Amino acid sequence: MSEFSPGTTPSTSGINAAGLDTRILKFESGEQMVQALGTNDEALQLIETSFPGVELQARGNELTITGPAADVLRTERLVEEIRSMADKNAPMSPQVLDQLISMLKTQSAGRPSTALSVNILTSRGRTIRPKTLNQSTYVDAIDSNTIVFGIGPAGTGKTYLAMAKAVQALQQKEVNRIILTRPAVEAGERLGFLPGTLSDKIDPYLRPLYDALHDMMDPDSIPRLMAAGTIEVAPLAYMRGRTLNDAFIILDEAQNTTPEQMKMFLTRLGFGAKMVVTGDVTQVDLPGGTSSGLRVVSEILRGVPDVHFAELDASDVVRHRLVGDIVSAYSRWDEAQAAGHSRNGSKSGSA
C-alpha cells in the first residue's frame, strides 16, 4: 500500500500476490476532497463505472483505491487531474469527467487538466474555455496559425470558441475589428427578392452570430461597436472585392459555400489579419450537384504552412449529452448507407 498527497509521487507500491493494488490518496482536507469529487459521489460512481475492477472508498480526507494495478494507476492519475482542475476553479461536469477518463485511457503523458482549464474569455461572470482535448487543440491552433478550419458536427463549439478568440483578440488590441460572415444559402444570396429592409433580409442567417456576441460582450456596447465598424456582421456576398487588414474574420456555415466562394473569401486576407472557417461537411444545404467549398478546400490547402485543419467529432459535442449520441447514430447510418451503395454498385458492375 502507498500513501501520498496529490501532487507528489508515491514511493512504494501496494501490489499483492493476486495482482491487486491499494493506494490511499490523502487530500489536504475533507473540504478539498468534496470540492474535487462533489458532494453526492457522482464522480466516484462514474469512475467506478469506467474502471469496473476498481473500488473507491472516501473517508474524511482520504480516498482509498483498490483494484488491478494498471487501473489503480490510471484512477490515481485521474483523481489528481480532477483535483488540479478543482484548484483552478474549472467546472467538473460529467462530460468533462468523461473526457478526462478518455484522455487518460489513450494518453500515457501530458496533463489533461492543463488542456481543459485554459480560460479564453470571462464575460459577466461566465468563463469560456475549451471543454475537450480537441477543442483545446483547436484553440491552440487559432493562436499559432493565420488560417484555421474548424470542421465538425453541430454542438462541438467550433463557432463559439472562434467567436471567443475573436473577442479576446479585439480586447487585447491584437486586431482592430471583428468581421463575422455566413453564406445566405436559403436565399441564394439574392437578398433583393426578399421582403423588408436589408437588416430584415439577412438577420435570419446571421442571428446565431449575434447570439454568440451577446454571450461574450456587454449587449449595450454591441450596437455602438457595429456602428463604428469595429464589429461587422454581413453575408458572405458582401466580402467580395475587399481586402481585410488587422481583422479577425470568421466564416461560419462554410459547408454552404461553393468552391468559388471559398476562394473568394480566403483571398480577402490582409496584413495583420486572422481567419477562422467553421462548418459541418455532413450538413450541406447547397443545391444538388454543387460541390461544397469546405470539402474541396481541405484537399487543396492541407499541408500549406500557417493553415491548420482542426477536426472535431461527436465526442466534442458540448450541448445536451443526447446530441452527441444523435450525431454518432447519424454517422453510423451514413456509413451503412455508403457501404450499401458501394456493394450495390459492385454487384451491378459485375452483372
Secondary structure, DSSP 8 states (H G I E B T S, - for coil): -EEE-TTS---S----TTSEEEEEEE-S-HHHHHHHH-SSSHHHHHHHHHSTT-EEEEETTEEEEEEEHHHHHHHHHHHHHHHHHHHTT----HHHHHHHHHHHHH-SSS-HHHHT----EEETTEEE---SHHHHHHHHHHHH-SEEEEE--TTSSHHHHHHHHHHHHHHTTS-SEEEEEE--GGGTT-GGGSSS-HHHHHHHHHHHHHHHHHHHS-TTHHHHHHHTTSEEEEEGGGGTT--B-SEEEEE-SGGGS-HHHHHHHHTTB-TT-EEEEEE-TT---S-TT---HHHHHHHHHTT-TTEEEEE--GGG--S-HHHHHHHHHHHHHHHHHHHHHHHHHHHHHH-
